[in-house]
Amino acid sequence: MDVELLEIRQHMGRCPPFDHIADDLLDELAGQVEVAYYKAGSDILVLDQEVHELGYIRSGAVEISRRNGDLYNRLGEGDIFGHFSLLRNRRVRFPAKALEDSLIYFIPNALFQRLCDEDEHFADFVELARPRLESAVAEQKKQNDMMITRVRKLLTRYPVMVEDTASVQEAARQLTDFQASAVLVLGKPGDAPRYTFRDSEERPWQVRGILTDSDFRKRVVAEGLSPDTPVGEVVHDGLIAIQSDESVHEAMLCMLRNNVHHLPVMHRRRPVGIVHLSDIIRYETHSSLYLVNNIFNQSSAHGIARLEPDIRAAFVRMVEDGADSRMIGSALSTIGRSISRRLLELAEEELGPPPVPYCFMAMGSMARNEQSIVTDQDNALVLDDAFDPEQHDAYFLALAKRVSDGLHACGYTYCTGDIMATNPKWRQPLAVWKQYFHDWIDNPTPERLLHSSIFFDLDVVYGENRFVEQLQDLVATEASKNPMFLAAMARNALGRTPPLGFFRTFVMEKDGKHNNTINLKRRGTAPMVDLIRVHALACGSQAQNSFARLDDIDRTQLLATGVSDKLRYALEFLAMARIRHQAIDIAKEQAPDNTIEPENVSDNERHNLKDAFQVLSNAQKFLKYRYPVPVVSKPKPNSPRSR
């Protein structure tokens, strides 16, 4: 494939709905596109003309109008247009004009129809006509099925290969040099072209077979063969291999069916790697369930702290598997709770049984099951009302310190706002906690609103569940009855705005440390969580997770039809954008954070980020109108109250 076609293939292969079509179709697509250039202001599709091609925007911007001339949509790089007319075999109903100088790829109708027939993902995308953000989120969720995780994700390097004329000693030396456990044996093409390919010098080769460490032991050493024996005399013809786009599940079944531990992986007929049974086992054991079990098997805080690299590996693995933010948030929150519980168990073993019942509770993202790999600790102790500070507090301070120090050693940094059980203010009997909550709701000062935003996302970690359940009931019951509190919380939720500037621009951070970046937590997920919390408090929801809160909000019809769905899509996309960039940082051995640099993300992701921030902006504008500050009427001058 020449350079121009390869560039077309790579660009289209990154953008939906072409990002998941089969390799052969993508090659054919690149070969059939026609390229056209349009100056700004020129017509691309004119009303009522016949449509024979699907338009794909390579660069520039296109404006789509309705029949009456009103603006319907603005599209940018990576977007498609014309598919509605092609699907319905109609003339143009939505005229298209170049908003900027634009380069357009046109795909013939025959190939478009074939893609619809042969690729379910492509057909769903063009037929359902979902908004771009919804389609992006739907595709993320579609990848959750572990059965379709591609085996190519397990490959870390190209396979070791030798010619069949090489000696077994040379092949063994190659295995040693590359620290590999198997080598592929290449020969001249024979009658069976199944695994025939050309190398970088255009020489034809056929993969004859594979030799493993075990084969060298059984077929060479045990048989007493000379080190000069050609590997072609040792290898067995008839290669068992798998294609790179097959699933990990299928690779495992292939190994079991054929009783092999090494499986060459092919891209078409070219070998691209070798997967070993241990790779699949390691892949499966890097799951959160395996990790949680390992946490509870640790006998010391130091042993738990040593698992921090495993936690990061589990996080990266979930991202690579295509898990959505709810799955990842729940898994990481479960891991965090498990670490806290094990630290509490170890502390009780050392300090003895607690003098009075207690509950260790988490706040914030852990309570919402929305934890990320970048997080601090927010926790508190709810103690039985029989708690006596003079008699009992030394025990609970020691308990809290062991947990807090242990969490910090595991990567859950100390809370800069001191929202931890080591702070005596957050180590109180149940009755005091109830008074805290009543005061925050009845008299919402700025400090109390801050505490409400933190503590009203709360959940049990360990101990007496009933203590925290009573606090959750109190919040759900009392907050919805207090319009002044809801109005104050609504305005407090407007303090962080999305980074939207003029058309197709972002407002960058200018804080010195992260110049020209966007903080996806501070400017995206956090304000989204804040406004969802306000609506949840208003409808008396007892849910803690933001998506579960949206389900409760839906049932009350507090928001107009479709609004909560838009919030779901926006929150999911922003959360996953943040998560994916943290995983990239970890893969680069950099400290993960919450910031992205827009110029380092794809055009498609920039489009979706803008859509998500616009949803957030619209929702914030609605918030202050939905929860107005109640007007308190003043008494008349001659009324008894004015005297």
N, C-alpha and C positions, 0 to 999 in steps of 0.2 A: 504494500500500500504506500503510495507516494506521500510526501510531506503534507500537501494541501488536504488530501482526503483524511489523513491521520488527524490533522488539526480539527477538521469538521467532526470526525467521529468522537474525538475526546471532548469537544465542547458540548455536543448534543448528549453524549453519554453521561454528562454530569447533571443534566436538568430533567425534571419530570415533564412529560411521561416517558422519556426515552432512557431514563437512568436504570431501568430494570429489564429492558428488552434483551433477548438473547444476542450473543456476540455475532452470529452470522447475520441476523437481521440488522444489527447496528452497522456492520460492514456494508451491507447492501444499501442501507439508508444513506450512508455517507457517499456512496458511489452514484446515487441517483438524484441528489439534491441539485437544484439550480440556484445560482447565486445572483441576487439583484441588489442594486444600490438605489436608494431614494433620497433626494434632497429634502431638507426640512420644508414642510408645507405641501409636499406633493401627495397626490392620491395613490393609494395602494390597491384598495378595493372600492369600487364605485357601486352605489345603490343599484340593485337589480341586474348587475352583470353576472354571467355564469362563473361558477367557481370550480376550478379543476385541481387546485393544489392547496395544501396546508401551509400556512405561513409560520416561520420560526424566526424570532428576532435574534440575530447574532450580535448586533450592537445597535445602539440608538434607542429611540422610544417611539411608540405608535399609539395613536388616539383612536378609540373605537366609539362610534356614535350610534344613536338610535335613528330610526327612519325619519323622525321629526327634527333631527339635527342636534338633540340634546346629548351631552356627554354621557357615554355608557361606562367606559373604563379607559384607563391609561396603562399600557403594558410596557415592559422594559426587557432587557436582555434575558434570554432564556424562556420567554413567554411564547405561546402559540396563539394563532387566530385563524378564523375561517372554518374551524371544524364544525360549527353548528350547521352551516350551509352544506358542507360535505355529507354530514350524517343524514340530513333530511332531504338531500338531493334538491336543494332550492337555490334560487338566485340570492345574491348578497342582500341580507336584511340589516346587517350592521356594517356600514361603510368604515374603512380604515384609512387613516392619513398619517404620514410620517410627521411626528412632533419635532424630531431632530433628524439630522442626517443619519440614515439608518441602513444597515446591511441586513438583508433578509434572505434566509434559506427557504426555498419552496420545495415541498415534498409532493410528488405526483399522487393523484387521488387513488390510483390502483394500489400503490404501496401503502397509502393511508388505510384503505379498506382492509388490506391484508394484515396490517398491524392490529387493527380492531378485531379481526377474526382469530389471530394466532396468539395474541398477548392479552390476558385478562386484565392485568394492571393498566395497560394502555387504554383498553376499551372503557374501563371504569372511569378513568381520569377524564376522557373526552366526552363520554356519554352522560355522566352524572353532573357535569358542569359545575363542580363545587368550587367555591372560592379558593384561591391559591393557598391561604393559610390552613384552611380545613383539609385540603388535599395533602399538604405537607405533614400535618399531624396524623392523618389517617394512614399515610405511608409509614410513618414511624411506628404506629401501633401494629401495622401488618407484619413488621419485622420481628415482633415479639416471639413468634413461634420458634422454639429452639430446634424444631425438626428441619427448618430451612436455613439454619446457620451454615454458611458455605465452608467446605473443608479447606479452602484456600486461606481462611483466617488462621489456621493452625500452622501455616508454613512460615518459617523464619529465615530460610536461606535456600539457594538453589541446590539441586542434588549433586553429589560427587559422581562423575561419569568417567569411564575409561573405555578404550577400544578393546575389542575382543582379542586383539593380538598382544595386548599388554600381559606381562607375567603376573602371576598371583602375588608375587612379592611386591611388585610395583603397585598393584591394587591395594594391598594391605598397607603399604606406605601412605597411599593417598588417604585411606580411612584414618590412619593415625594423625597425619598432618592436619586434616580438617575436623578431627574429633567427631567423626561420623560413625554410624553403626551399620551402614549399608551403602553399596555402590551400584550404579546402573551400568550395564555392559552394552556398548554400542557396536554395531556391525554394519556391513554394507547392506543396502536394501535388498530384501529377498522377495519371495512371492507374496508374502502377507504384508500389505502396506499399512496395517492398522496403526502402528506406532512409528511411521516413517516421517522424518522432518528434515529441515535444512538448518545448518548452523549459521553463525554470523558470516562465514565465508562462502555461504551458499552450497556447502557440501552436503549431499544427502546422507542421512543416517537412519538406521532402524534400531529401536531399543529392543535388544534381544531378551534381556532378562535382568534379574537383580541378584546380587550376592550380599549376604548379611554376615555379621560376625559369626553367627551360628553355622552358616554354610561353610565358612573358611575352616571352622573347627572340624565339622563333619566330613566335608568333601576334600579338604586339602591335608590338614594335619593328621586326622585319623587315618586317612588312606596313604599317608607317607609320600605324597606327591612332591616332586621337585619344586623349589621356589621359582624356577624358570617356566613352569607349566603355563601356557596361555589361559587366560580366564575364559576364553571362548570354549575351551574343552571342559570347563567345570560348570559353567552356568547352564541352567535348564531353560530351553526355549519355551515360550508360552507365558507371556507376562500377564500378571493380574494387576490391573491399575484402575484408577478412578479419575473422572473429570473434575477439574477444579471448582466447577459450580455445583457439584453434588453436595449434599448435606453431610454434616459430621455424623449424623445418625446413619446415613447410608454407608459411610466409610466404615463405621463400626460393624454394621451387618455384613459388609463385604469381607472384613477380616474374619468374622466368626464363621461365615459360610465356607471360606477357603482355608481356614486354620493357618492364617499368616499374621505376623506381627508388624510387617513393613508393607506399606502400600504406596507405590509411586503415584504421584498426582500429575495429571496432564492438562494442559490448556490446548484443546484440540488434540494434536498428536505430539506436541512438544512437551517434554518433561519439565516441570517447574518446581518440583520438590518431592520429598518423601515424608509421609506421615507415619509415625510409629504408634503402636497401641498405647504406649505411655503418654504420648501427646494428648490422646483423647481422654485418658484417665486424669491427667493433670488438668485438662480443660474442664472436665466435669467437677473435679474436686476444688477448683477455684470458685466455687459457688458460695453464696452467703450461708446456705444451710450447713455446708461442711465447716465453714468458718465459725459459725455460732457453736457448733458442737465442740470445736477445738477450744473456743474461749472457756467453756465450762469445764474443760479438762485441765486447765492451768491451775497450778497450786500456789501461785504467787502473782503479785501485781507486776513484777518484773517479767514474768512469763507472758502475761497478757500484752505488755508493752512491746514484746518482741514480735507480736502479730501485726503491727502497724503496716509493714510492707504487704502482708497478705490482704489486709483490708483494702489497700490501694489497688492491688492486683484484682481483687473481686470487683471493685468499682469499675476499673477499666474494662474488665471482661464483660460486665453487664452492658456497658456503653457499646462495646464492639458487637455484642449480640443483638443490639437494636431494642433493648428494653426501654419502656417509656419512663417518664419522670416519676410516675406514681409507683411503679415497680422498684425503681432505683431508690427513691426516697424511703419507701417502706423497708427495703432490705437494709439500707444504711442505718435507719432508725432502729431496726431490730438488732443490728450489730451493736449500736451504741447502748441500747437498753441492756443487752446481754453483758456487755463489759461492765456497766454500772452495777448490775445485779451480782455478777461474780465478785466484783470489788467489795460489795456490801457483805456478801457471804464470807469472804476472806477476813473482812474487818470484824465481823461478829465472832468468827473463830478465834481471833486474837484478843478481842476486847471482852468477850463473853456475851451472854444474851442481853438484849436491851432492857433497861429498867422499866420502861413503859412502852406500849405499842406505838408504832410510828409508820409513816408512809413516806418514802422517798419519791418525789415527783419531778418530772421534767416539764420544762416550758419550751415555747418556741417551736423550731422546726422538728425537733425530736418528738414533741407531743403531737404535732400535726402529721407525723410520718412523712415529712418532706425534707429530711436531712440530706445535705450534700457532703462531699468529701472535705470541703472547706467550711469549718464550723467551730464555734466555741461552745462552752458548756453553760446552760441555764438550768439550774436545779434548786430545789428547796426541800425542807423537811416539815411535814405536818405531823405534830405530836399529839398524843392522847391528852385530853384535858386534865388528866392527873399529873401532868408534867410539872415538876418543881425545879426551877432553874438552879437553885443552890445544890440540890441533890443529884440532878440528872444531866445538867447541861454539859459537864465535862465529858461525859460519855459520848453525847451526840456531836459535840465539836470534834472529838477525836475521830468519830465515825465519818463525819462530813469531810474532814481533812484527808483521810485515807482515800476516799472516793475521788475527791477533787484532784489530789495529786496524781492518783492513778490515771484518771481521765486525761490529765494534761500530758502525762508521759506517753499516752496512746495517740496523741495528736489532737485531742479536744482541748484547745487552749483555754486558759483561765478567762472568765468573762471580764472584760474591761470595765463594765458597769457594776461589778461585784454582785451579780445576781446568782449567788451560789449559797449552798447550805452552810458554808463556813461563815457567812455573814449572820450574826445573831438576829438581825431583823427578819431573815428568811428561814428561821429555825424556831417556829412558834407552835403553840397548841392550836387545835382546830378552831376553838372559839375566837382566838385572836385573828386567825385567817379569815373567818367569816366577817369579823368587824372590818378588817382591811377591805374586803370586797364590797361591803355595804358603803363604806366611806368613799371608795373610788367611784362607785356608780352614782351616789347621791350628791357628791360634791366634786365634780370633775375638774380639778386644777391641772395645769400642764404636766406636773410631775405624776399625778395620779393617772392621767390619760396614758402616759408612757408606761406605767406599771400595768394598766389594763391591757395595753397592746401586747405586753409580754406574758402576763400571768393568766390572761383569759384563754390562751392556748395552753392547756395543761393536761397531763395524763399521768397515770400510775407507772412507776418503774418497779417498785418493790415494796412489799409491806401491806398495810391495811388498806385495801382498795376503797373501803367505804368512806374513808376520810376525804379522798379526792373526789369521789362520786358526789358527796354532799356539796362540795364547792362547785362542781360542774352544774349541778341542779340549781344552785343559787344564781349563778351567772345567767343561765338560760331563762330563769323565771323573772329575775329582777331587771335585767338590762332592757328587755323588750317593753317594759312598762314605763320607762323613763325617757321621754322625748328629748329632754335637755342633754342627757348623757349621750344618746345616739347622735344628736346634732354635733356635740363636742367631738365625739369619736370620728364622725364624718369629716369634719374640718381638719382634725389631726391627721387623717389619712391622705390629705391633699398636700402634705408638706414635701413629698417626693414626687416629682413629675417625670414623665417619660422624656427621653432626649430627642424630641422632634423639633426640627427647624423648618425652613422653607422646603418647597417641593424637592423630594429626593435627597434631602440632607439630614444629618444628625448633629445634635449639639454635643460636643465632646467635653469630657472632664478636664478641668484645668486646676487640679489640686497639687501639682508639682511632682507627685510620685508617679501618677498614671496619666500624664498629659496625652491628649488626643486619643483617649480610649472611652469606652462606654462601660460603666459598672452595671452589669446585668442584674445584680441583686438590688442595689440601691435604687436604680432607675427603672427596674422592670418587675422582677418577681415580688420584691418586698411591698411596693405600693399596690400591686395586684392582690396580694394576700391581705393587706390592710383593708381594702375596700370590700373584699368578699367577707371579711370578718364582721364589718359593720352590718351588712345585709343579713348575715347569719344571726347576729345578736338581735336584730330587729324582728326576725321571725321565730325566735326562741329555739334555734337549732342547738342540739347538744353535740353535734359532730365537731371534730377537731380538724380533720383533713379538709383542705380547701375544696377539693373536688366533691367530697361528701357534703360539704356545706352548700355547694351549688345545687346538689340534688335536693336538699331540703328547701332551698330558696325556690327552686322550680315548683315544688309542690304547693307553695303558698301563693304563687303567681305575683310575687312582689315586683318582679321585673317583667318587662314586655316580652312577648314571645320571641324566642331566638337570641335574646341578649345573653342569657347564661351560657348558651352554646358558644357564642363568640368569646366569652370570657374563658371558657374551658380551653378552646383552641389556642387563644393567646397565651394563657398561663403555661400550657403544655409546651408550646414552641419556645417561649422565653426560658423556661426551666431547662429544656433539653439543650438549647443553645449554650447556656451556662455550663451544664454538665459536660457536654462534648468538649468544650474548650478547656475545662479542667482536666479531662482525660488526655487531651493533646499535650497539656503542660507536663503531666506525669510521664507520658511516653517520651518527652524530650528531657526528662530528668530535671525539670524546673518546678519551683514551688507553685502549686495551682492557686489561682485566685479567681475573683469574680469579674474580671475585666476582659474585654475583647477590643481589638483594633479593627474597625470596620474595613480598612483596606486589605486586611488579611483574611477576610471571609469571602465566600463565593458571592457572585452577584445574586444568585437565587436566594441565598440565606439573607442577604441584605434586604431584598424585596420583602421576604417574610417577616424579618425583624421590624421593618417599617409598618407592615400591616398590623403586627401584634401591638406595637407601641401606639398605633392609632386607636385600636380597640380600648386600650388602657386609658388613653386621653379622653375618649368619648365617655367611658364609664366614670371617670373622675368628675367630668363636667356635670353628669347627671346626679352624682352623689350629693352635692350641696343643695340641689333643688329637692331631692327626695327627703332629706332630713333637715328642714329649716330650723333655725333657732326659734323656740316657742316664744310668742309675744306674751309677756306678763303685764296685764293691765294694772295701771296705777290707780289707787283709790281716789275717789272724788274728794275735793277739799273739805266738804261738809259732812263726809261720811264718818261714822264712829271710828273707823280704822285710821283716819287721818288726824285724829285729835291726840 
